[in-house]
Amino acid sequence: MKINKNDGITEIKLLYWGMAGSGKTTIIDTLYKITKSQKKEMGQLISIEPKGELKKIGAKSGATLYFDRGFFQSKFHKTVNYHVFTVAGQNSFSPLRLRIFEGTDGVIFVVDSQTHFFEDNIESLKELKNVARGKLITEIPLIVMLNKQDLENVIHVEDFIQVLKNEKLWNEPNDELYMWNPIIYETCALFDKKKNIYQSFSELARRTQIYKTYGKGKAPLKEIMSDVPI
């Protein structure tokens, strides 16, 4: 998170991470359409608007070759900008993912919910953990999207909670970080079937602001948050 001292603009970097083909680019496309054309989504006020067009470097197949990048501005706090990136999921782009991760303030981990990709999703999560070097949840808020929930034979929330527990990314109720456990959204990225695309972005944006404002760049402790309306 950067603050330009000359104009007071706050730049927040949010990253969509996940295996190849999980739907990251489609999610960003749909987020653009929602925030450009709608005032509300599922009764929730749209609090951001896109600035310019989504920049994509992709193959003819639609796969991301390097990364996608979009810019959004808060409607209510014009000095707050969100820089949104996706990363290419193919194994050959691992060094590039490491570079794109630098300076990230919040992460949405995108799961391809088809059950035959279960292990591939876990490998992608392990790579994210390695790149983040212990900062997920403690310093970098994490949200999970179980994408492609419109298909059959999909991974469910309970399944992925167990994955997060196995990877030490889920805290028990007696832990100080319990309140910052990742929210897991069941999603569909296709615009005509869209589900929880804006909601997941909005929650990550909210958490990054809370980490900055009340935790000074870290997950705020329970006693700090007791007087904060969340």
KEKOL-287504 format. One record per residue: residue in three letters; x negated, y negated, z negated of N, C-alpha, C, O, CB in turn. Coordinates in steps of 0.1 Angstrom, whole numbers, padded with zeros to 4 digits, always signed. Last residue first. Glycine has a CB too. Example, Ala and Ser with C-alpha at 12.3 -4.5 7.8 and 13.67 -1.06 7.14 Angstrom:
SER-0128+0022-0071-0137+0011-0071-0129+0000-0079-0134-0011-0080-0141+0006-0057;ALA-0132+0057-0078-0123+0045-0078-0132+0033-0078-0142+0033-0085-0113+0045-0090;
This chain:
ILE+0177+0032-0123+0173+0040-0111+0185+0048-0106+0184+0055-0096+0161+0049-0114;PRO+0167+0006-0142+0179+0011-0135+0175+0019-0123+0170+0013-0113+0189+0000-0132;VAL+0146+0012-0169+0146+0008-0155+0159+0014-0149+0161+0026-0150+0134+0013-0147;ASP+0140+0020-0194+0147+0008-0193+0149+0003-0179+0154-0008-0176+0140-0003-0201;SER+0126+0044-0190+0138+0044-0198+0147+0032-0197+0159+0032-0198+0135+0047-0212;MET+0102+0043-0177+0113+0043-0169+0126+0042-0177+0137+0041-0171+0113+0055-0160;ILE+0084+0045-0198+0084+0032-0190+0097+0031-0182+0102+0020-0180+0072+0032-0180;GLU+0088+0070-0207+0091+0059-0216+0092+0046-0208+0099+0037-0212+0081+0058-0227;LYS+0080+0086-0185+0094+0086-0189+0097+0074-0198+0108+0068-0196+0097+0098-0196;LEU+0056+0069-0164+0059+0079-0174+0074+0076-0179+0080+0066-0176+0050+0077-0186;PRO+0053+0066-0128+0056+0060-0141+0060+0071-0152+0068+0080-0148+0066+0049-0140;ALA+0028+0077-0108+0041+0081-0112+0044+0075-0126+0036+0079-0136+0043+0096-0112;LYS+0009+0048-0097+0010+0062-0102+0025+0064-0106+0033+0055-0107+0001+0065-0114;GLY+0008+0021-0092+0002+0030-0082+0003+0045-0086-0003+0054-0079-0012+0027-0080;LYS+0020+0011-0114+0008+0005-0110+0000+0015-0101-0012+0017-0102-0001+0001-0122;GLY+0045+0018-0121+0035+0027-0125+0021+0023-0120+0011+0030-0122+0037+0041-0119;TYR+0063-0002-0113+0063+0003-0127+0052+0012-0131+0049+0013-0143+0076+0009-0130;THR+0055-0007-0086+0060-0018-0095+0059-0014-0110+0054-0022-0118+0074-0021-0092;LYS+0046+0017-0074+0039+0004-0073+0042-0005-0084+0034-0011-0091+0040-0003-0059;TYR+0067+0035-0079+0053+0038-0083+0045+0025-0084+0037+0023-0093+0047+0048-0073;ILE+0088+0021-0068+0088+0023-0082+0074+0026-0087+0070+0021-0097+0098+0034-0086;GLN+0081+0022-0041+0082+0009-0047+0082+0010-0062+0076+0002-0069+0095+0002-0043;THR+0082+0049-0037+0070+0042-0035+0070+0029-0041+0060+0024-0047+0066+0041-0020;ARG+0110+0054-0041+0100+0059-0050+0086+0052-0049+0079+0050-0059+0098+0074-0048;ARG+0122+0041-0019+0125+0037-0033+0114+0042-0043+0110+0034-0051+0139+0043-0037;ALA+0111+0056+0002+0108+0042+0001+0111+0037-0013+0103+0029-0018+0117+0034+0011;LEU+0124+0081-0004+0109+0080-0004+0105+0065-0006+0096+0062-0013+0103+0086+0008;GLU+0151+0074-0001+0146+0078-0014+0131+0078-0015+0125+0074-0025+0150+0093-0017;SER+0151+0067+0027+0155+0057+0017+0149+0061+0003+0144+0053-0005+0170+0055+0016;PHE+0146+0092+0039+0137+0081+0040+0139+0071+0029+0129+0066+0023+0138+0074+0054;SER+0169+0106+0031+0155+0111+0027+0145+0100+0028+0136+0098+0019+0151+0123+0035;GLN+0189+0091+0043+0189+0093+0028+0175+0097+0024+0170+0092+0013+0199+0103+0024;TYR+0185+0094+0071+0183+0081+0064+0181+0082+0049+0173+0076+0043+0194+0071+0067;ILE+0191+0122+0072+0178+0116+0078+0175+0102+0071+0164+0100+0067+0180+0114+0093;ASN+0213+0136+0064+0203+0133+0054+0190+0127+0060+0179+0128+0053+0200+0144+0045;LYS+0220+0147+0096+0223+0149+0082+0211+0146+0073+0200+0152+0074+0227+0164+0080;LYS+0233+0146+0129+0224+0141+0118+0229+0143+0104+0241+0142+0101+0222+0126+0121;LYS+0243+0155+0152+0245+0163+0141+0238+0159+0128+0236+0166+0118+0241+0178+0144;ASP+0235+0136+0170+0249+0139+0170+0253+0149+0159+0265+0151+0156+0254+0145+0183;PHE+0207+0136+0165+0215+0124+0162+0230+0128+0161+0237+0123+0152+0213+0114+0173;LEU+0190+0161+0148+0197+0158+0160+0207+0146+0157+0214+0147+0148+0204+0170+0167;ALA+0180+0169+0123+0175+0157+0129+0182+0153+0142+0181+0141+0146+0160+0160+0133;CYS+0194+0178+0093+0195+0181+0108+0190+0168+0115+0196+0158+0112+0209+0186+0113;THR+0186+0191+0060+0187+0181+0071+0189+0187+0085+0186+0199+0087+0175+0172+0071;GLU+0186+0190+0026+0189+0199+0038+0193+0190+0049+0202+0182+0048+0201+0209+0034;TYR+0160+0178+0006+0172+0175+0014+0174+0185+0025+0164+0189+0032+0171+0161+0020;ILE+0148+0178-0026+0148+0186-0013+0161+0184-0006+0172+0187-0011+0147+0201-0017;ILE+0127+0156-0043+0141+0159-0039+0140+0167-0026+0133+0163-0017+0149+0146-0038;PRO+0099+0167-0063+0104+0163-0050+0119+0166-0048+0124+0177-0052+0097+0171-0039;ASN+0099+0153-0096+0099+0165-0087+0104+0161-0074+0113+0152-0073+0107+0176-0094;TRP+0099+0132-0114+0094+0129-0101+0092+0142-0092+0085+0142-0082+0081+0122-0102;MET+0108+0142-0138+0117+0133-0131+0112+0129-0117+0120+0124-0109+0119+0120-0139;TYR+0085+0156-0146+0097+0164-0142+0106+0155-0134+0112+0159-0124+0104+0169-0154;LEU+0062+0146-0156+0064+0144-0142+0077+0151-0137+0080+0150-0125+0052+0149-0134;GLU+0061+0155-0183+0062+0141-0180+0066+0138-0166+0073+0128-0163+0050+0133-0184;ASP+0078+0185-0189+0067+0179-0183+0070+0164-0180+0081+0161-0176+0062+0185-0170;ASN+0101+0200-0195+0093+0194-0207+0081+0186-0202+0073+0181-0210+0089+0205-0216;PRO+0111+0210-0171+0118+0199-0178+0110+0192-0189+0112+0181-0192+0131+0203-0184;GLU+0082+0215-0148+0093+0220-0157+0099+0208-0165+0092+0198-0167+0088+0231-0166;ASN+0075+0206-0115+0073+0205-0129+0085+0209-0137+0096+0207-0133+0069+0191-0133;TRP+0058+0215-0086+0072+0215-0092+0069+0215-0107+0062+0224-0112+0081+0226-0087;LEU+0036+0222-0074+0042+0209-0070+0056+0208-0075+0064+0201-0069+0042+0208-0054;LYS+0022+0246-0074+0020+0236-0085+0025+0222-0081+0019+0212-0085+0005+0236-0089;GLU+0029+0265-0056+0019+0255-0052+0016+0244-0062+0009+0235-0059+0022+0249-0038;ASN+0050+0277-0068+0038+0285-0065+0026+0276-0062+0015+0279-0065+0040+0295-0054;LYS+0069+0256-0068+0063+0261-0080+0050+0269-0078+0041+0267-0086+0074+0270-0087;LEU+0073+0255-0040+0067+0243-0047+0062+0248-0061+0051+0243-0065+0078+0232-0049;VAL+0086+0280-0037+0073+0277-0030+0066+0265-0037+0054+0266-0039+0076+0273-0015;GLN+0109+0276-0052+0099+0286-0056+0085+0284-0049+0075+0286-0055+0104+0300-0053;ILE+0121+0257-0036+0117+0253-0050+0106+0263-0055+0097+0260-0061+0129+0253-0059;PHE+0127+0272-0014+0116+0263-0013+0112+0257-0027+0100+0253-0029+0119+0251-0004;ASP+0149+0287-0023+0137+0294-0017+0125+0284-0018+0114+0288-0021+0139+0298-0003;GLU+0167+0268-0030+0162+0276-0040+0149+0283-0035+0140+0285-0043+0172+0287-0045;VAL+0174+0257-0004+0167+0249-0014+0160+0258-0025+0149+0255-0028+0177+0240-0020;HIS+0166+0282+0022+0175+0274+0014+0167+0267+0003+0155+0269+0001+0186+0283+0007;ILE+0160+0288+0056+0155+0287+0043+0164+0278+0035+0168+0268+0040+0140+0282+0043;VAL+0184+0305+0078+0175+0294+0074+0171+0295+0059+0177+0302+0051+0182+0281+0076;ASN+0202+0318+0098+0190+0324+0091+0180+0313+0087+0169+0313+0093+0184+0334+0100;GLU+0211+0293+0123+0214+0305+0115+0201+0310+0109+0190+0307+0113+0221+0316+0122;LEU+0210+0257+0122+0208+0270+0128+0211+0281+0118+0214+0278+0107+0193+0271+0132;ASP+0212+0233+0109+0223+0237+0117+0222+0251+0124+0231+0256+0130+0225+0226+0128;GLN+0189+0228+0096+0199+0235+0088+0211+0238+0096+0220+0245+0091+0202+0227+0076;LYS+0166+0215+0105+0172+0225+0113+0182+0234+0106+0183+0246+0108+0161+0234+0120;ASN+0146+0210+0074+0152+0206+0087+0157+0218+0095+0154+0230+0092+0141+0198+0095;LEU+0144+0201+0044+0146+0214+0051+0153+0212+0064+0166+0211+0064+0154+0224+0041;MET+0121+0178+0033+0133+0179+0042+0133+0194+0047+0124+0198+0054+0132+0169+0054;VAL+0110+0164+0003+0110+0176+0012+0123+0176+0020+0134+0174+0015+0109+0189+0004;ILE+0088+0139-0009+0101+0143-0006+0100+0155+0004+0091+0156+0012+0110+0131+0000;LEU+0065+0126-0032+0068+0136-0022+0083+0139-0021+0089+0141-0032+0060+0149-0026;PRO+0043+0098-0040+0056+0105-0041+0058+0114-0030+0054+0112-0018+0068+0095-0042;ILE+0012+0099-0052+0019+0098-0040+0032+0105-0041+0032+0118-0042+0010+0104-0028;GLU+0004+0104-0078+0001+0091-0072+0008+0089-0059+0011+0077-0056-0014+0089-0070;THR+0017+0128-0085+0010+0120-0096+0008+0106-0091+0010+0096-0098-0003+0126-0100;ILE+0027+0137-0059+0036+0135-0071+0029+0126-0081+0036+0116-0086+0039+0148-0077;LEU-0006+0143-0048+0009+0144-0046+0016+0144-0059+0012+0151-0068+0012+0157-0038;LYS-0032+0143-0055-0025+0131-0057-0010+0132-0054-0003+0122-0057-0031+0120-0048;GLY-0049+0164-0049-0043+0164-0062-0035+0151-0065-0030+0149-0076-0053+0164-0072;ARG-0057+0159-0022-0066+0161-0033-0060+0158-0046-0065+0150-0054-0078+0151-0030;ALA-0045+0158+0003-0041+0148-0007-0049+0149-0020-0049+0139-0028-0026+0151-0011;VAL-0055+0180+0017-0059+0166+0021-0056+0156+0011-0063+0146+0009-0050+0163+0034;ASN-0044+0201+0002-0059+0200+0003-0063+0185+0007-0072+0180+0001-0064+0210+0013;LYS-0017+0197+0006-0022+0196-0007-0037+0194-0007-0042+0186-0015-0019+0209-0015;LEU-0016+0201+0034-0013+0188+0029-0018+0186+0015-0024+0176+0011+0003+0186+0029;GLU-0022+0228+0035-0031+0219+0041-0029+0205+0035-0038+0197+0033-0030+0219+0056;LYS+0000+0238+0022-0013+0240+0016-0023+0230+0021-0032+0225+0014-0018+0254+0017;LEU+0020+0232+0041+0020+0226+0028+0007+0227+0020+0002+0218+0014+0031+0232+0019;SER+0012+0249+0062+0012+0234+0064+0012+0227+0050+0005+0217+0049+0024+0230+0072;GLU+0016+0274+0049+0003+0270+0053+0001+0255+0056-0009+0249+0052-0001+0278+0066;ILE+0044+0272+0046+0036+0273+0034+0021+0269+0038+0015+0262+0030+0036+0287+0028;ASN+0052+0273+0073+0055+0261+0065+0046+0261+0053+0041+0250+0049+0070+0261+0061;ASP+0044+0299+0079+0038+0288+0086+0040+0275+0079+0031+0266+0078+0044+0286+0101;GLU+0061+0314+0064+0047+0314+0061+0040+0302+0068+0031+0297+0062+0040+0327+0065;PHE+0086+0309+0078+0084+0307+0063+0070+0305+0060+0066+0296+0053+0090+0318+0055;PHE+0096+0312+0102+0085+0303+0101+0081+0301+0086+0074+0291+0083+0089+0290+0108;HIS+0118+0328+0101+0106+0334+0106+0094+0325+0106+0083+0329+0110+0109+0339+0120;THR+0138+0311+0091+0131+0320+0082+0119+0326+0087+0110+0329+0080+0141+0330+0077;GLN+0139+0277+0099+0140+0290+0104+0132+0300+0096+0120+0298+0094+0137+0291+0119;SER+0132+0251+0090+0140+0260+0081+0143+0274+0087+0148+0282+0079+0153+0254+0078;ASP+0104+0235+0089+0112+0242+0099+0119+0253+0092+0113+0263+0088+0103+0247+0111;VAL+0101+0208+0067+0101+0222+0069+0109+0226+0081+0121+0222+0083+0107+0229+0056;VAL+0082+0180+0061+0093+0185+0070+0091+0200+0072+0081+0205+0077+0093+0178+0083;PHE+0076+0159+0035+0072+0172+0041+0084+0178+0048+0094+0181+0042+0066+0182+0030;ILE+0068+0126+0033+0080+0135+0035+0075+0148+0042+0069+0147+0053+0091+0129+0044;VAL+0049+0107+0011+0050+0117+0021+0063+0124+0021+0069+0127+0011+0039+0128+0019;GLY+0034+0074+0006+0044+0084+0003+0045+0094+0014+0043+0091+0026+0058+0077+0001;ASP+0011+0061+0013+0017+0057+0000+0028+0067-0004+0031+0069-0015+0023+0043+0001;THR-0021+0066+0028-0006+0070+0027-0001+0067+0014-0007+0070+0003-0004+0084+0031;GLY-0048+0063+0032-0040+0051+0029-0025+0054+0028-0017+0044+0027-0042+0041+0039;GLU-0051+0089+0055-0058+0079+0047-0049+0067+0045-0043+0062+0054-0071+0075+0054;PHE-0038+0105+0074-0033+0106+0060-0039+0094+0051-0033+0090+0041-0037+0119+0053;ILE-0053+0103+0097-0040+0096+0096-0035+0095+0082-0028+0086+0078-0029+0103+0105;ARG-0074+0119+0091-0076+0105+0093-0063+0097+0091-0063+0087+0085-0082+0102+0106;LEU-0062+0144+0089-0070+0139+0078-0071+0124+0079-0070+0117+0069-0083+0146+0077;ARG-0052+0147+0115-0043+0146+0104-0050+0140+0091-0044+0132+0084-0037+0160+0100;LEU-0076+0151+0129-0069+0139+0131-0059+0136+0120-0056+0125+0115-0061+0139+0144;PRO-0084+0176+0120-0093+0165+0117-0085+0151+0118-0087+0142+0111-0105+0164+0125;SER-0062+0192+0131-0064+0191+0117-0073+0179+0113-0070+0172+0104-0071+0204+0111;PHE-0054+0198+0156-0054+0184+0153-0056+0182+0138-0053+0171+0132-0041+0178+0157;SER-0053+0225+0160-0064+0219+0166-0065+0204+0162-0075+0198+0164-0064+0219+0181;ASN-0028+0233+0150-0040+0236+0142-0052+0228+0147-0060+0223+0139-0043+0250+0143;GLN-0001+0209+0154-0009+0220+0159-0023+0221+0152-0028+0211+0147-0012+0218+0174;GLY+0014+0187+0145+0013+0199+0137+0004+0210+0142+0001+0219+0134+0026+0204+0135;ALA+0006+0153+0143+0007+0165+0152+0005+0177+0144-0005+0178+0136-0003+0164+0164;VAL+0025+0133+0121+0012+0139+0125+0015+0151+0134+0025+0158+0133+0004+0144+0112;THR+0041+0101+0120+0041+0116+0119+0028+0121+0124+0020+0113+0129+0053+0121+0129;PHE+0045+0071+0101+0038+0079+0109+0042+0094+0109+0048+0098+0098+0023+0078+0106;VAL+0056+0038+0095+0060+0052+0094+0052+0060+0105+0052+0057+0117+0075+0054+0097;HIS+0053+0011+0075+0047+0017+0086+0049+0033+0085+0044+0039+0076+0031+0014+0087;TYR+0075-0013+0064+0072+0001+0063+0065+0006+0076+0071+0005+0087+0084+0010+0060;ASN+0073-0044+0047+0072-0036+0059+0069-0022+0056+0060-0019+0048+0063-0043+0069;VAL+0085-0071+0030+0082-0056+0028+0083-0049+0042+0094-0049+0048+0091-0050+0017;THR+0095-0096+0031+0081-0095+0030+0076-0080+0029+0064-0077+0027+0076-0103+0018;LYS+0122-0095+0031+0116-0096+0044+0101-0095+0043+0094-0094+0054+0120-0110+0050;HIS+0143-0077+0016+0130-0082+0012+0122-0084+0024+0114-0074+0028+0124-0073+0001;PHE+0165-0068+0030+0168-0076+0018+0155-0082+0012+0155-0092+0005+0174-0068+0008;LYS+0156-0053+0051+0166-0063+0054+0167-0073+0042+0170-0085+0044+0179-0057+0057;SER+0123-0043+0056+0134-0044+0047+0143-0055+0051+0139-0066+0053+0129-0046+0032;GLN+0113-0030+0088+0113-0041+0078+0125-0041+0069+0136-0037+0073+0112-0055+0085;PHE+0092-0006+0103+0105-0010+0098+0103-0021+0088+0093-0022+0082+0113+0002+0092;PHE+0076+0010+0130+0076-0001+0120+0090-0005+0116+0099-0006+0125+0068-0013+0125;GLY+0060+0041+0139+0071+0031+0139+0070+0021+0128+0064+0024+0118+0084+0039+0138;ARG+0043+0066+0157+0042+0054+0148+0054+0045+0150+0057+0042+0161+0029+0047+0149;ASP+0030+0099+0161+0040+0089+0164+0039+0078+0153+0034+0080+0142+0055+0095+0163;PHE+0000+0113+0174+0009+0109+0163+0020+0100+0169+0019+0095+0180+0001+0102+0152;TYR-0009+0134+0194-0017+0128+0184-0009+0123+0172-0010+0129+0161-0024+0116+0190;LEU+0012+0149+0206-0002+0152+0209-0012+0146+0198-0021+0153+0194-0006+0147+0223;THR+0042+0164+0199+0033+0153+0195+0019+0157+0198+0014+0167+0192+0036+0148+0181;ALA+0062+0178+0225+0053+0180+0213+0044+0168+0211+0040+0162+0221+0044+0193+0214;GLY+0074+0176+0249+0080+0168+0238+0071+0169+0225+0074+0162+0215+0093+0173+0235;SER+0062+0186+0271+0071+0195+0264+0079+0188+0252+0088+0193+0247+0064+0207+0258;LYS+0045+0167+0278+0057+0168+0286+0067+0177+0279+0079+0175+0281+0054+0174+0300;ALA+0033+0153+0247+0031+0161+0259+0045+0162+0266+0055+0157+0261+0026+0176+0256;GLY+0029+0119+0234+0033+0133+0234+0031+0140+0247+0027+0134+0257+0048+0133+0232;ILE+0028+0094+0214+0019+0100+0223+0022+0115+0223+0018+0122+0215+0004+0097+0219;LYS+0049+0067+0208+0047+0081+0208+0037+0085+0218+0036+0080+0229+0060+0088+0210;LYS+0063+0042+0189+0052+0045+0198+0049+0060+0196+0046+0065+0185+0039+0036+0194;LEU+0094+0026+0189+0086+0037+0184+0075+0040+0194+0078+0042+0206+0095+0050+0181;GLU+0095-0010+0192+0099+0004+0196+0089+0014+0190+0078+0011+0186+0099+0005+0211;GLY+0103-0036+0168+0097-0031+0180+0102-0017+0183+0112-0012+0178+0082-0031+0179;LYS+0113-0027+0138+0106-0038+0144+0099-0032+0156+0089-0024+0155+0096-0045+0134;PRO+0144-0016+0124+0132-0013+0131+0126-0026+0137+0133-0035+0141+0134-0003+0143;GLU+0154-0022+0090+0157-0024+0105+0144-0022+0112+0133-0026+0107+0163-0037+0108;ILE+0170-0011+0060+0158-0014+0068+0163-0016+0082+0174-0011+0086+0148-0003+0067;SER+0192-0004+0046+0184-0015+0040+0172-0018+0048+0164-0027+0044+0180-0011+0026;ILE+0225+0004+0050+0212+0006+0056+0203-0006+0052+0207-0018+0055+0214+0007+0072;LEU+0244+0017+0023+0240+0005+0031+0226+0008+0037+0218+0013+0030+0240-0008+0022;GLN+0262+0047+0024+0251+0040+0019+0246+0028+0028+0245+0030+0040+0239+0049+0017;GLY+0282+0061+0037+0286+0052+0026+0274+0044+0020+0277+0035+0012+0293+0059+0016;MET+0267+0074+0057+0273+0082+0046+0277+0073+0034+0275+0077+0022+0264+0094+0042;GLU+0253+0044+0063+0252+0058+0067+0257+0066+0055+0251+0066+0044+0237+0062+0070;LYS+0260+0012+0078+0260+0022+0067+0258+0036+0072+0260+0038+0084+0274+0021+0060;LYS+0254-0001+0100+0253-0009+0088+0253+0000+0076+0248-0003+0065+0264-0019+0087;GLN+0236+0009+0130+0246+0011+0119+0243+0003+0107+0232+0000+0104+0246+0026+0115;SER+0215+0006+0148+0229+0005+0153+0240+0005+0142+0251+0002+0144+0232+0015+0163;LYS+0190+0009+0137+0192-0001+0147+0207-0004+0150+0211-0015+0153+0186+0003+0160;THR+0191+0031+0120+0188+0017+0115+0190+0006+0124+0191-0006+0121+0174+0017+0109;ILE+0197+0052+0138+0206+0048+0127+0204+0034+0122+0213+0027+0120+0203+0058+0115;LYS+0176+0051+0156+0189+0049+0161+0199+0045+0150+0207+0036+0151+0195+0061+0168;TYR+0154+0057+0139+0155+0045+0146+0169+0041+0151+0174+0030+0149+0146+0046+0159;LEU+0162+0083+0130+0161+0072+0120+0161+0058+0127+0168+0049+0122+0148+0073+0112;THR+0159+0096+0154+0172+0095+0149+0172+0084+0138+0182+0076+0137+0177+0108+0142;ASP+0131+0095+0158+0140+0090+0168+0154+0087+0162+0160+0076+0165+0141+0100+0180;ILE+0123+0108+0134+0120+0094+0136+0129+0088+0147+0133+0076+0145+0105+0092+0140;ILE+0132+0134+0141+0137+0127+0128+0134+0112+0130+0143+0104+0126+0129+0132+0116;THR+0118+0140+0163+0132+0139+0164+0138+0131+0152+0147+0123+0154+0139+0152+0166;THR+0092+0143+0151+0095+0132+0161+0110+0130+0163+0114+0118+0164+0089+0135+0175;LYS+0097+0165+0135+0093+0152+0129+0096+0141+0139+0101+0130+0135+0078+0152+0126;GLY+0103+0192+0139+0113+0182+0142+0109+0168+0137+0118+0159+0136+0126+0186+0135;SER+0085+0213+0139+0095+0212+0127+0105+0201+0129+0115+0201+0122+0087+0210+0115;GLY+0065+0216+0157+0079+0219+0161+0089+0218+0150+0100+0223+0152+0079+0233+0166;ALA+0039+0223+0135+0043+0220+0148+0057+0224+0151+0061+0236+0148+0033+0226+0158;MET+0047+0215+0100+0041+0223+0110+0046+0219+0124+0056+0211+0125+0046+0238+0108;GLY+0043+0181+0086+0049+0194+0087+0043+0202+0099+0036+0197+0107+0064+0193+0089;TRP+0050+0149+0074+0040+0159+0076+0047+0173+0077+0057+0175+0070+0030+0160+0064;TYR+0053+0115+0077+0060+0127+0079+0050+0138+0082+0043+0137+0093+0072+0126+0090;LEU+0044+0088+0056+0040+0098+0065+0049+0111+0065+0053+0116+0054+0026+0103+0061;LEU+0042+0053+0051+0049+0066+0048+0047+0076+0059+0046+0072+0071+0065+0063+0047;LYS+0028+0025+0038+0026+0036+0048+0033+0049+0043+0029+0054+0033+0011+0038+0050;ILE+0037-0008+0035+0038+0005+0029+0037+0015+0040+0044+0015+0050+0051+0006+0021;GLU+0026-0041+0029+0026-0030+0040+0026-0016+0033+0017-0013+0025+0014-0032+0049;THR+0039-0071+0021+0036-0058+0016+0037-0048+0027+0048-0046+0033+0044-0055+0004;ILE+0029-0104+0026+0035-0093+0032+0030-0080+0026+0018-0078+0025+0033-0092+0047;GLY+0017-0128+0019+0025-0121+0009+0032-0109+0014+0041-0104+0007+0034-0130+0002;ASP+0000-0142+0035+0015-0144+0038+0023-0136+0028+0036-0136+0029+0018-0140+0052;ASN-0025-0138+0024-0022-0150+0032-0007-0153+0033-0003-0164+0032-0029-0149+0045;LYS-0027-0113+0013-0027-0125+0004-0023-0138+0011-0019-0147+0005-0041-0126-0003;ASN-0009-0085+0020-0017-0096+0026-0016-0109+0018-0005-0114+0016-0012-0098+0041;ILE-0012-0056+0003-0005-0069+0003-0014-0079+0009-0025-0081+0004-0002-0072-0012;LYS-0007-0021+0010-0015-0033+0011-0006-0045+0010+0005-0046+0015-0023-0033+0024;MET-0008+0012+0000+0000+0000+0000-0009-0012+0000-0017-0014-0009+0010+0000-0012;
